[in-house]
Amino acid sequence: MSTPNAGAPATAWVVYRGEAPLWWLRVLKPGFRHCLALLNDGRRWVAVDPLAGFTDVAVLDLPADFDLPGWYRAQGLTVDAAALRRPSGAAPWGPFTCVEAVKRLIGLRARRVLTPWQLHRHLNRSSPRHATVRP
């Protein structure tokens, strides 16, 4: 998925989850304790889920026009659209968390965004293109 199809929007979706399988995640805001990214290149859906022990990258067996962000919203999760950026130079150093993995995937350079809640607020404050789509 290095380059999207011609005409395909350069957009990712960030999905926020509230589960806290690790005790220390319980200090984070409920509903915003983990995040993952969804990509669609016009042919297939890819989910990138940076977990504590590994990063799960899955090419999903779904039609390209399936509304996967809408499916997650129907499950009661918050989903933000995020433009894919490709900034030049190295990304700033940061601890490798789900938020840092998603920020690097979408090309977001925001040093003070450390938690899923902060990422959600940043994406919704940045521009109308990043607005959360509600059911």
WOLINNOR-V351824 format. One record per pair of residues at least 4 apart in sequence whose C-alpha atoms are under 6 Angstrom apart, sorted by the first residue. I is the first residue (numbers start at 1). J is the second residue. D is the distance in Angstrom with one decimal. If there is no record, write none. Layout:
i=I j=J d=D
i=I j=J d=D
This chain:
i=4 j=41 d=4.8
i=5 j=41 d=6.0
i=8 j=42 d=5.8
i=10 j=84 d=5.4
i=11 j=82 d=5.6
i=11 j=83 d=4.6
i=11 j=84 d=5.4
i=12 j=38 d=5.6
i=12 j=39 d=4.9
i=12 j=81 d=5.9
i=12 j=82 d=5.2
i=13 j=37 d=5.6
i=13 j=38 d=5.1
i=13 j=80 d=5.5
i=13 j=81 d=4.4
i=13 j=82 d=5.7
i=14 j=36 d=5.7
i=14 j=37 d=4.6
i=14 j=79 d=5.5
i=14 j=80 d=5.1
i=15 j=35 d=5.4
i=15 j=36 d=5.3
i=15 j=78 d=6.0
i=15 j=79 d=4.6
i=16 j=32 d=5.4
i=16 j=34 d=5.7
i=16 j=35 d=4.4
i=16 j=78 d=5.5
i=17 j=31 d=5.4
i=17 j=32 d=5.5
i=17 j=33 d=5.9
i=17 j=34 d=5.1
i=18 j=30 d=5.4
i=18 j=31 d=3.7
i=18 j=32 d=5.2
i=18 j=33 d=5.0
i=20 j=25 d=5.4
i=20 j=26 d=5.7
i=28 j=33 d=5.5
i=32 j=116 d=5.3
i=32 j=117 d=5.4
i=35 j=98 d=6.0
i=36 j=48 d=5.9
i=36 j=49 d=4.6
i=37 j=47 d=5.8
i=37 j=48 d=5.2
i=38 j=46 d=5.8
i=38 j=47 d=4.6
i=39 j=45 d=5.7
i=39 j=46 d=5.1
i=40 j=44 d=5.6
i=40 j=45 d=4.6
i=42 j=64 d=5.8
i=43 j=64 d=4.9
i=44 j=64 d=4.8
i=45 j=59 d=6.0
i=45 j=60 d=5.5
i=46 j=58 d=5.6
i=46 j=59 d=4.5
i=46 j=60 d=5.9
i=47 j=57 d=5.8
i=47 j=58 d=5.2
i=48 j=56 d=5.9
i=48 j=57 d=4.6
i=49 j=55 d=5.6
i=49 j=56 d=5.0
i=50 j=55 d=4.2
i=50 j=98 d=5.1
i=51 j=55 d=5.4
i=72 j=77 d=5.7
i=73 j=77 d=4.9
i=80 j=132 d=4.6
i=81 j=130 d=5.1
i=82 j=130 d=5.2
i=84 j=106 d=4.7
i=85 j=106 d=5.9
i=85 j=107 d=4.7
i=86 j=107 d=5.5
i=96 j=100 d=5.7
i=99 j=116 d=6.0
i=103 j=107 d=5.8
i=103 j=108 d=4.8
i=113 j=118 d=5.3
i=113 j=119 d=5.7
i=118 j=122 d=6.0
i=122 j=126 d=5.9
i=123 j=130 d=5.4
i=124 j=130 d=5.4
i=124 j=131 d=4.9
